Amino acid sequence: MNPGTALPGTYRPPIVTPLPQRVPGRREPLTGGLRRGRALICGLAALALCAADARPAAAGAGDWQHYRSFGGRTPLGRITSLAADARYVYAFTATGGARYDKLKDEWDFSFPRQTPAFAADFTAHDRYTGDIYFVAGSRLHPFSPRSGIWYPAIAFPAAVRQLAFEDRSIAARTDRGIYLCDRWNSAVTASERDPSSFAWVNAGGLDWARNDGRLSFLWPYSLQDRWALVHPLSALAFEPATEYVWAAYDGMGLWRYDLLTRRGEQVTRGFLASQDVIAAWGDGSRVGLAGRGGVTLYDEAGGQWQQLDRLFNLDLATREIRALAFDRSDILIGTGDGLVALRSGDDFARVLTRFDGLPDSRVNCLALSGDSLWVGTGGGLALCRRPYGRAARTWNELRRVIVNGIATAGGNVYLATNRGAFWLDGRDSLKPRRFPAEDPAELRQELRAVAADGDAVWWLAPEALLRLDPASGGWRRLPRAGGYAAGQGLALAADTANVWVGTDAGLARYDKAADAWRTYHAGDGLLDEAVPAVWSQGGHVWCGGASGASRFQWDK
């Protein structure tokens, strides 16, 4: 197993949940027909739900891979509880969970299929039955990973703080003392045994870990990354019958430690720092994905991942991230409150706003070309140059124009705005110009994005894709109706072979050589139907959405 370099989240079609064979955590009496009947009804309902939700994977679905927020500092990503058995590690956040298959070295984010309607304080694994118990206040909610079925909750007299599993009973340490739940008849009674006679497992909080000598090497229960930022420990779990312990850190994901050597390895390398992905950028072999919570950088050549969410003087999780651009020297992040400029490897960021010369502090898009950074804002266009201390130039002709997209090609700069298409003439001191009135009508209407591929410039309107041949000045309009069977356009990317359109209802691909369209949806392997960010490089296209990112290898 090499979790540090694995590509997690490989797409797999849904699996229909089998019927339950027993009630977890207790022995059924011969007279327990009513209980079995209820379990059977639950199983049939779950089976119908899963069958209705299942969609077959298209051919080539294995070419898709998914990346999600997990192990980060966002509410969706912070791991609050862990459980482990011989094959799986179960990690849970405040709103869901995931299961890591140690044998296959892959993650399953469809686990559990039915998200519980309660917030769990912690979870515990029953080594006798293989079930997982979710503790929420004074109630235990049994879940069977084998069948995917939730069973009736077990109520204790007070809030549960610790659990212990024995052959005949389940022990719970509560605020009123220790109680036992009989596995045979589910009766809950007070215990008179010495608390030290129980083998307590996971508990809410980490106080129990501080008293365990095997974990002393984890003190002070935090990690420090290359940005010199502290990431506190959020959850721990022992792996049964082995010398391993699993640990989760805020912003650093899930780690596995060998208790003998005290060495650890990161398993969630490759998961996102952000909760969603609304901006993407690439440079060489590196790809960046940004959204609410932070920025994730991935070097495809070296397989190295880096999460960027908190800096010395700035918390990216508190910023509305809208755009991203970078190269080997700098990382530039467009936010709703200005442009964040950061030197690679540094932990101190400079923030540029309208007080530093930007037309508006709301940065919608970025384009980095050499030493020139083009900044599209909610009030016009700005040109910044290294070291990005102030805006070097703005254009009065574009004041109060909302710039949605920027592309550079042939010495010119092309803009997609709320007032249509503009271009800055590189032969005439970058003077802003409009296109002739006889060109497509969309050029005077709102345009969502623009991209250049060397031979053509592509503009994205809500209902059409427009192609400009800069050499001849000729236009071609490719309408959505009768062209690409997807939703309204949101994002655009172009490579040597394709033009990619991210829409609010799927991903559309225009094969330039074949002059043909192909659309992709969730059944094909796309993580989210709405695609507000798309980037293509190195034979892969990256698609951002509300749940994370999808990567599709299109050149196979």
C-alpha positions as CSV (number, residue, x, y, z in Angstrom):
1,M,0.0,0.0,0.0
2,N,1.3,3.4,-0.9
3,P,-1.4,5.9,0.2
4,G,0.9,8.9,-0.2
5,T,0.9,8.6,-4.0
6,A,-2.5,7.0,-4.7
7,L,-5.2,8.8,-6.7
8,P,-8.2,8.3,-4.4
9,G,-11.9,8.6,-5.3
10,T,-11.9,6.4,-8.4
11,Y,-15.4,6.4,-9.8
12,R,-17.5,3.3,-9.3
13,P,-21.1,2.7,-10.1
14,P,-23.5,2.4,-7.1
15,I,-23.8,-1.0,-5.4
16,V,-27.3,-2.2,-4.4
17,T,-27.5,-2.7,-0.7
18,P,-28.3,-6.3,0.4
19,L,-31.0,-7.2,2.9
20,P,-30.0,-7.4,6.6
21,Q,-29.3,-10.8,8.1
22,R,-29.5,-9.8,11.7
23,V,-29.8,-6.9,14.1
24,P,-26.3,-5.7,14.9
25,G,-24.8,-5.9,18.4
26,R,-27.3,-8.4,19.9
27,R,-28.4,-12.0,19.8
28,E,-32.0,-12.6,18.6
29,P,-34.3,-14.9,20.6
30,L,-36.4,-17.5,18.7
31,T,-39.4,-15.3,19.4
32,G,-37.9,-12.3,17.8
33,G,-40.0,-12.5,14.6
34,L,-41.3,-9.0,15.0
35,R,-37.9,-7.6,15.2
36,R,-36.8,-9.5,12.2
37,G,-39.8,-8.4,10.3
38,R,-39.0,-4.7,11.0
39,A,-35.5,-5.3,9.9
40,L,-36.7,-6.9,6.7
41,I,-39.0,-3.9,6.0
42,C,-36.0,-1.6,6.5
43,G,-33.9,-3.7,4.2
44,L,-36.6,-3.6,1.5
45,A,-37.0,0.1,1.8
46,A,-33.2,0.6,1.5
47,L,-33.0,-1.7,-1.4
48,A,-35.7,0.2,-3.3
49,L,-34.0,3.5,-2.5
50,C,-30.6,2.3,-3.7
51,A,-32.1,0.8,-6.9
52,A,-33.9,4.0,-7.7
53,D,-30.6,6.0,-7.2
54,A,-28.4,3.6,-9.1
55,R,-27.2,4.7,-12.5
56,P,-25.0,2.5,-14.7
57,A,-21.5,3.7,-15.5
58,A,-20.7,4.4,-19.1
59,A,-17.9,2.7,-20.9
60,G,-14.6,4.3,-19.9
61,A,-15.9,5.4,-16.5
62,G,-12.6,4.2,-15.1
63,D,-10.9,7.2,-16.8
64,W,-12.7,9.5,-14.3
65,Q,-11.3,10.2,-10.8
66,H,-13.0,12.2,-8.1
67,Y,-11.4,14.5,-5.5
68,R,-13.4,15.9,-2.6
69,S,-13.1,18.1,0.5
70,F,-12.0,15.7,3.2
71,G,-9.6,16.2,6.2
72,G,-9.6,20.0,5.8
73,R,-10.8,22.8,8.0
74,T,-14.1,23.4,6.3
75,P,-17.3,22.1,8.0
76,L,-17.6,19.4,5.4
77,G,-14.0,18.4,5.6
78,R,-13.0,18.3,9.3
79,I,-12.8,14.6,10.5
80,T,-14.4,14.4,13.9
81,S,-14.4,10.7,14.5
82,L,-12.6,7.5,13.3
83,A,-13.2,3.8,13.5
84,A,-11.2,0.9,12.1
85,D,-11.5,-2.8,11.5
86,A,-9.3,-5.4,9.8
87,R,-9.9,-4.0,6.3
88,Y,-11.5,-0.6,6.5
89,V,-10.9,2.8,8.2
90,Y,-14.1,4.8,8.7
91,A,-13.8,8.5,8.9
92,F,-16.7,10.8,9.7
93,T,-17.2,14.5,9.6
94,A,-20.1,16.6,11.0
95,T,-22.2,16.0,7.8
96,G,-21.0,12.6,6.4
97,G,-18.3,10.1,6.1
98,A,-16.0,8.0,3.9
99,R,-14.5,4.5,4.1
100,Y,-10.9,3.7,3.2
101,D,-10.2,0.2,1.8
102,K,-6.7,-0.7,3.0
103,L,-6.6,-3.7,0.7
104,K,-7.5,-1.8,-2.5
105,D,-6.0,1.5,-1.4
106,E,-9.0,3.5,-2.4
107,W,-11.8,5.6,-0.8
108,D,-15.5,5.1,-1.0
109,F,-17.5,8.3,-0.5
110,S,-20.8,6.7,-1.0
111,F,-20.5,5.3,2.6
112,P,-22.8,5.4,4.4
113,R,-25.3,5.7,1.5
114,Q,-28.0,7.1,3.8
115,T,-26.6,10.0,5.7
116,P,-27.9,10.0,9.3
117,A,-30.3,12.7,10.3
118,F,-28.4,13.5,13.5
119,A,-25.0,14.9,14.5
120,A,-22.8,12.2,16.0
121,D,-20.6,13.0,18.9
122,F,-18.3,10.1,18.1
123,T,-18.3,6.6,16.6
124,A,-17.1,3.2,17.9
125,H,-16.4,-0.1,16.1
126,D,-17.8,-3.3,17.6
127,R,-15.2,-6.0,17.0
128,Y,-17.7,-8.8,17.8
129,T,-20.2,-7.9,15.1
130,G,-18.3,-5.5,12.8
131,D,-20.9,-2.9,13.3
132,I,-20.3,0.8,13.9
133,Y,-22.1,2.7,16.7
134,F,-22.8,6.4,16.2
135,V,-23.2,8.1,19.6
136,A,-25.4,11.2,19.7
137,G,-26.1,12.4,23.2
138,S,-27.7,9.5,25.2
139,R,-28.5,7.4,22.1
140,L,-26.5,4.8,20.2
141,H,-27.4,4.4,16.5
142,P,-26.2,1.0,15.2
143,F,-25.0,0.8,11.6
144,S,-24.0,-2.3,9.7
145,P,-21.3,-1.6,7.1
146,R,-21.9,-5.0,5.5
147,S,-25.6,-4.4,4.7
148,G,-25.7,-0.6,4.8
149,I,-28.6,-0.7,7.2
150,W,-29.4,1.6,10.1
151,Y,-31.0,-0.2,13.1
152,P,-33.2,1.2,15.9
153,A,-31.4,3.4,18.4
154,I,-30.5,2.3,21.9
155,A,-31.3,4.8,24.6
156,F,-29.3,5.3,27.8
157,P,-30.3,7.4,30.8
158,A,-27.6,10.1,30.2
159,A,-25.1,11.3,27.6
160,V,-22.7,8.6,26.5
161,R,-19.0,9.4,26.9
162,Q,-17.3,6.0,26.2
163,L,-18.2,2.6,25.0
164,A,-16.9,-0.9,25.6
165,F,-17.9,-4.1,23.7
166,E,-18.1,-7.5,25.3
167,D,-19.5,-10.9,24.3
168,R,-22.8,-10.5,26.1
169,S,-23.3,-6.8,26.4
170,I,-22.4,-3.2,25.3
171,A,-21.1,-1.0,28.1
172,A,-21.6,2.8,28.1
173,R,-19.9,5.2,30.5
174,T,-22.4,8.0,30.9
175,D,-22.8,11.2,33.0
176,R,-24.8,9.1,35.6
177,G,-22.5,6.1,35.7
178,I,-21.9,2.9,33.7
179,Y,-24.8,1.0,32.1
180,L,-25.0,-2.3,30.2
181,C,-27.1,-3.1,27.2
182,D,-27.8,-6.8,27.0
183,R,-27.2,-8.1,23.4
184,W,-29.9,-10.7,23.8
185,N,-32.9,-8.7,24.9
186,S,-31.6,-5.0,24.5
187,A,-32.4,-4.3,28.2
188,V,-30.3,-1.4,29.7
189,T,-29.3,-1.8,33.3
190,A,-26.9,-0.1,35.7
191,S,-23.5,-1.8,36.2
192,E,-21.8,-2.3,39.5
193,R,-18.5,-3.4,38.1
194,D,-15.3,-1.5,38.4
195,P,-14.8,0.9,35.4
196,S,-11.2,-0.3,35.0
197,S,-12.6,-3.8,34.1
198,F,-13.9,-2.5,30.8
199,A,-11.8,-2.1,27.6
200,W,-13.1,1.3,26.7
201,V,-12.8,2.3,23.0
202,N,-13.2,5.6,21.2
203,A,-14.7,8.5,23.2
204,G,-15.8,12.0,22.5
205,G,-12.8,14.3,22.6
206,L,-9.2,13.3,23.0
207,D,-8.8,13.2,26.8
208,W,-8.5,9.5,26.7
209,A,-5.5,9.6,24.3
210,R,-3.5,11.8,26.7
211,N,-3.5,9.0,29.3
212,D,-2.4,6.3,26.8
213,G,1.3,5.8,26.9
214,R,1.4,4.3,23.4
215,L,0.4,7.7,22.0
216,S,2.9,9.8,23.9
217,F,4.9,10.4,20.8
218,L,2.0,12.3,19.3
219,W,2.3,15.1,21.9
220,P,1.5,18.0,21.5
221,Y,-1.2,16.5,19.3
222,S,-0.6,18.8,16.3
223,L,1.4,18.8,13.0
224,Q,3.3,21.6,11.3
225,D,3.3,21.9,7.5
226,R,5.8,23.6,5.1
227,W,4.0,26.9,5.6
228,A,4.8,26.7,9.3
229,L,1.1,26.4,10.2
230,V,-0.2,24.3,13.1
231,H,-2.8,21.7,12.4
232,P,-4.4,20.3,15.6
233,L,-5.4,16.6,16.1
234,S,-9.1,16.1,15.7
235,A,-9.6,12.3,15.9
236,L,-7.8,9.0,16.8
237,A,-8.5,5.3,16.4
238,F,-6.6,2.1,17.0
239,E,-6.5,-0.5,14.2
240,P,-7.5,-3.9,15.8
241,A,-4.9,-6.7,16.1
242,T,-2.1,-4.5,14.6
243,E,0.5,-2.0,15.7
244,Y,-1.1,0.9,13.9
245,V,-3.1,4.0,15.0
246,W,-5.0,6.3,12.7
247,A,-5.0,10.1,13.3
248,A,-6.9,13.0,11.7
249,Y,-5.6,16.6,11.7
250,D,-7.4,19.8,10.8
251,G,-6.2,20.8,7.4
252,M,-3.8,17.8,7.0
253,G,-6.2,14.9,6.5
254,L,-5.8,11.3,7.7
255,W,-2.5,9.7,8.8
256,R,-1.5,6.2,9.8
257,Y,1.2,5.7,12.4
258,D,3.2,2.6,13.3
259,L,3.3,2.4,17.1
260,L,6.6,0.5,17.0
261,T,8.6,2.8,14.7
262,R,6.4,5.9,15.5
263,R,6.5,6.8,11.8
264,G,3.5,8.1,10.0
265,E,2.3,8.5,6.4
266,Q,-0.5,10.7,5.0
267,V,-3.4,8.8,3.5
268,T,-5.6,11.7,2.4
269,R,-2.9,13.2,0.2
270,G,-4.8,14.3,-2.9
271,F,-7.9,15.5,-1.1
272,L,-9.0,19.1,-1.5
273,A,-8.4,22.0,0.9
274,S,-11.7,23.6,-0.4
275,Q,-15.3,22.6,0.2
276,D,-16.1,23.1,-3.5
277,V,-14.2,24.0,-6.7
278,I,-15.1,27.2,-8.6
279,A,-11.7,28.1,-10.1
280,A,-9.0,26.1,-11.8
281,W,-5.6,27.0,-13.3
282,G,-2.6,25.1,-14.6
283,D,1.1,25.8,-15.2
284,G,3.4,23.1,-16.7
285,S,2.6,19.9,-14.8
286,R,0.9,21.7,-11.9
287,V,-2.8,22.1,-11.5
288,G,-4.6,24.3,-9.0
289,L,-8.1,24.0,-7.7
290,A,-9.7,26.6,-5.5
291,G,-13.0,27.3,-3.7
292,R,-14.5,27.9,-0.3
293,G,-11.9,26.9,2.2
294,G,-8.6,27.2,0.3
295,V,-6.5,26.2,-2.6
296,T,-5.1,22.8,-3.6
297,L,-2.0,22.5,-5.8
298,Y,-1.2,19.2,-7.5
299,D,2.0,18.4,-9.5
300,E,1.1,15.7,-11.9
301,A,4.7,15.0,-12.8
302,G,5.8,14.3,-9.2
303,G,2.5,13.2,-7.7
304,Q,2.9,15.9,-5.0
305,W,-0.2,17.5,-3.4
306,Q,-0.3,20.7,-1.3
307,Q,-3.1,22.2,0.7
308,L,-3.1,25.9,1.2
309,D,-5.8,27.2,3.5
310,R,-4.2,29.4,6.2
311,L,-1.3,31.8,6.0
312,F,0.6,33.8,8.6
313,N,-1.5,36.9,8.1
314,L,-4.5,35.5,6.2
315,D,-7.1,32.8,6.6
316,L,-8.3,31.7,3.1
317,A,-11.2,29.8,4.7
318,T,-12.8,33.2,5.5
319,R,-12.4,34.6,2.0
320,E,-14.7,34.2,-1.0
321,I,-12.3,32.7,-3.5
322,R,-13.3,33.4,-7.1
323,A,-10.2,33.0,-9.3
324,L,-6.8,31.5,-9.3
325,A,-3.5,31.8,-11.3
326,F,0.1,30.8,-10.5
327,D,3.5,29.9,-11.9
328,R,6.7,28.7,-10.3
329,S,7.3,32.0,-8.5
330,D,3.9,33.3,-7.4
331,I,0.4,32.2,-6.4
332,L,-2.4,34.7,-7.2
333,I,-5.9,34.3,-5.7
334,G,-8.8,36.4,-6.7
335,T,-11.4,36.9,-3.9
336,G,-14.4,39.0,-3.2
337,D,-12.2,41.3,-1.1
338,G,-9.2,41.8,-3.3
339,L,-6.3,40.1,-5.0
340,V,-4.1,37.8,-2.7
341,A,-0.5,37.7,-3.9
342,L,1.8,35.1,-2.4
343,R,5.3,34.1,-3.2
344,S,5.7,30.3,-3.6
345,G,6.8,28.8,-0.3
346,D,6.1,32.0,1.7
347,D,3.5,32.2,4.4
348,F,2.9,36.0,4.2
349,A,0.4,37.3,1.6
350,R,-0.1,40.8,0.1
351,V,-3.7,41.8,-0.5
352,L,-4.4,44.3,-3.3
353,T,-7.8,46.1,-3.3
354,R,-9.2,49.2,-5.0
355,F,-7.0,51.3,-2.6
356,D,-4.0,49.7,-4.4
357,G,-5.3,50.8,-7.9
358,L,-7.7,48.0,-8.8
359,P,-10.9,49.2,-10.4
360,D,-12.9,47.2,-7.9
361,S,-12.0,44.9,-5.0
362,R,-14.2,42.0,-6.3
363,V,-11.8,39.9,-8.5
364,N,-13.7,37.7,-10.9
365,C,-10.9,36.3,-13.1
366,L,-7.2,36.2,-13.6
367,A,-4.8,35.6,-16.5
368,L,-1.1,35.3,-15.9
369,S,1.2,35.7,-18.9
370,G,4.9,36.2,-18.3
371,D,5.4,39.1,-15.9
372,S,1.9,40.4,-16.7
373,L,-1.1,39.6,-14.5
374,W,-4.4,40.6,-15.9
375,V,-7.1,41.1,-13.3
376,G,-10.8,41.2,-14.2
377,T,-12.9,42.8,-11.5
378,G,-16.5,43.9,-10.9
379,G,-15.6,47.4,-12.2
380,G,-13.1,47.0,-15.0
381,L,-9.7,45.6,-16.0
382,A,-6.3,46.1,-14.4
383,L,-2.7,45.1,-15.3
384,C,-0.4,44.2,-12.5
385,R,3.3,43.4,-12.7
386,R,5.7,41.7,-10.3
387,P,6.0,42.0,-7.4
388,Y,2.3,42.9,-7.5
389,G,2.5,45.8,-5.1
390,R,0.0,48.0,-7.0
391,A,-2.0,47.9,-10.2
392,A,0.3,49.2,-13.0
393,R,-2.5,50.2,-15.4
394,T,-6.3,50.4,-15.7
395,W,-8.6,51.5,-18.6
396,N,-11.2,54.3,-18.3
397,E,-13.0,52.9,-21.3
398,L,-13.8,49.7,-19.3
399,R,-14.9,51.4,-16.1
400,R,-18.1,49.8,-14.6
401,V,-17.7,46.9,-16.9
402,I,-17.9,43.5,-15.2
403,V,-15.1,41.3,-16.5
404,N,-16.0,37.6,-16.4
405,G,-13.1,36.1,-18.4
406,I,-9.6,36.9,-19.9
407,A,-7.5,35.2,-22.5
408,T,-4.2,36.3,-24.1
409,A,-3.0,35.3,-27.6
410,G,-0.8,36.9,-30.3
411,G,0.0,40.0,-28.3
412,N,-3.7,40.8,-27.8
413,V,-6.0,40.5,-24.7
414,Y,-9.5,39.2,-25.1
415,L,-12.3,39.9,-22.6
416,A,-15.6,38.4,-21.8
417,T,-17.8,40.9,-20.0
418,N,-21.4,41.7,-19.0
419,R,-21.5,44.0,-22.0
420,G,-20.1,41.5,-24.5
421,A,-16.7,41.0,-26.1
422,F,-13.8,43.4,-26.0
423,W,-10.2,43.0,-27.1
424,L,-7.1,45.0,-26.4
425,D,-5.0,45.7,-29.5
426,G,-1.4,44.8,-28.8
427,R,-0.3,46.8,-31.9
428,D,-2.0,50.0,-30.6
429,S,-0.9,50.3,-27.0
430,L,-3.5,47.8,-25.8
431,K,-6.4,50.1,-26.8
432,P,-9.8,48.5,-26.0
433,R,-11.9,47.7,-29.1
434,R,-15.3,46.3,-29.9
435,F,-16.1,43.9,-32.8
436,P,-18.1,45.1,-35.8
437,A,-21.9,45.2,-35.5
438,E,-22.4,42.6,-38.2
439,D,-20.7,39.9,-36.1
440,P,-22.8,37.5,-33.9
441,A,-25.4,39.2,-31.7
442,E,-24.0,37.6,-28.6
443,L,-20.9,39.8,-28.8
444,R,-23.1,42.7,-27.5
445,Q,-24.6,40.6,-24.7
446,E,-23.2,39.0,-21.5
447,L,-20.4,36.5,-22.1
448,R,-19.4,34.1,-19.4
449,A,-15.8,33.1,-20.4
450,V,-13.2,33.3,-23.1
451,A,-10.3,31.0,-24.1
452,A,-7.6,30.9,-26.8
453,D,-6.0,27.8,-28.3
454,G,-3.4,29.3,-30.6
455,D,-5.5,29.0,-33.8
456,A,-8.8,30.5,-32.5
457,V,-10.4,32.5,-29.7
458,W,-13.5,31.1,-28.2
459,W,-16.2,33.0,-26.3
460,L,-18.9,31.4,-24.2
461,A,-22.4,32.8,-24.2
462,P,-25.2,31.2,-22.1
463,E,-26.8,29.6,-25.2
464,A,-23.9,29.4,-27.7
465,L,-20.2,29.0,-28.3
466,L,-18.5,31.6,-30.6
467,R,-15.3,31.0,-32.5
468,L,-13.1,33.8,-33.9
469,D,-10.4,33.2,-36.4
470,P,-8.0,36.1,-35.6
471,A,-6.2,35.8,-39.0
472,S,-9.3,36.2,-41.2
473,G,-11.6,37.9,-38.7
474,G,-14.3,35.3,-39.5
475,W,-16.8,34.0,-36.9
476,R,-18.6,30.8,-36.4
477,R,-21.6,30.3,-34.0
478,L,-22.1,26.9,-32.4
479,P,-25.5,27.0,-30.7
480,R,-26.4,24.9,-27.6
481,A,-29.7,23.9,-29.2
482,G,-28.9,21.2,-31.7
483,G,-25.2,21.3,-30.8
484,Y,-24.3,20.3,-27.2
485,A,-27.1,18.8,-25.2
486,A,-26.2,20.3,-21.9
487,G,-27.2,23.3,-19.9
488,Q,-26.3,27.0,-20.0
489,G,-22.6,27.8,-20.3
490,L,-20.6,28.5,-17.1
491,A,-17.0,27.8,-17.8
492,L,-14.7,27.3,-20.8
493,A,-11.3,25.7,-21.6
494,A,-9.5,24.8,-24.8
495,D,-6.6,22.5,-25.7
496,T,-5.1,21.4,-29.0
497,A,-7.9,18.9,-29.7
498,N,-11.0,20.0,-27.8
499,V,-13.0,22.8,-26.5
500,W,-14.6,22.1,-23.1
501,V,-17.8,23.8,-21.9
502,G,-18.8,23.5,-18.3
503,T,-22.6,24.1,-17.9
504,D,-25.2,24.0,-15.2
505,A,-26.3,20.5,-16.5
506,G,-23.2,18.6,-17.5
507,L,-19.8,18.9,-19.3
508,A,-19.8,19.4,-23.1
509,R,-16.8,18.5,-25.3
510,Y,-16.3,19.8,-28.8
511,D,-13.9,17.6,-30.9
512,K,-12.4,20.1,-33.3
513,A,-11.0,17.5,-35.7
514,A,-14.3,15.6,-36.0
515,D,-16.5,18.8,-35.7
516,A,-18.6,16.8,-33.2
517,W,-20.0,17.2,-29.7
518,R,-20.0,14.8,-26.7
519,T,-21.6,15.5,-23.4
520,Y,-20.8,14.0,-20.0
521,H,-23.1,13.6,-16.9
522,A,-23.0,11.9,-13.5
523,G,-23.7,8.5,-15.1
524,D,-20.6,8.9,-17.2
525,G,-18.4,9.6,-14.2
526,L,-18.8,13.4,-13.7
527,L,-18.9,14.3,-10.0
528,D,-21.3,17.3,-10.3
529,E,-23.7,18.1,-13.0
530,A,-23.0,21.9,-12.6
531,V,-19.5,22.7,-13.7
532,P,-18.4,26.3,-12.9
533,A,-14.7,25.6,-13.4
534,V,-12.9,23.6,-16.1
535,W,-9.2,23.3,-17.1
536,S,-7.5,21.1,-19.6
537,Q,-3.8,20.1,-19.8
538,G,-1.6,17.1,-20.3
539,G,-4.4,14.9,-21.7
540,H,-6.7,15.5,-18.7
541,V,-9.6,17.8,-18.1
542,W,-10.4,19.0,-14.6
543,C,-14.0,19.9,-13.8
544,G,-14.9,21.8,-10.6
545,G,-18.3,21.7,-8.8
546,A,-20.1,21.8,-5.6
547,S,-18.8,18.5,-4.3
548,G,-15.2,18.8,-5.5
549,A,-13.3,18.0,-8.7
550,S,-13.5,15.4,-11.5
551,R,-10.5,14.5,-13.6
552,F,-11.1,12.9,-16.9
553,Q,-8.3,11.4,-19.1
554,W,-9.6,12.2,-22.5
555,D,-6.6,11.3,-24.6
556,K,-6.7,7.5,-24.0
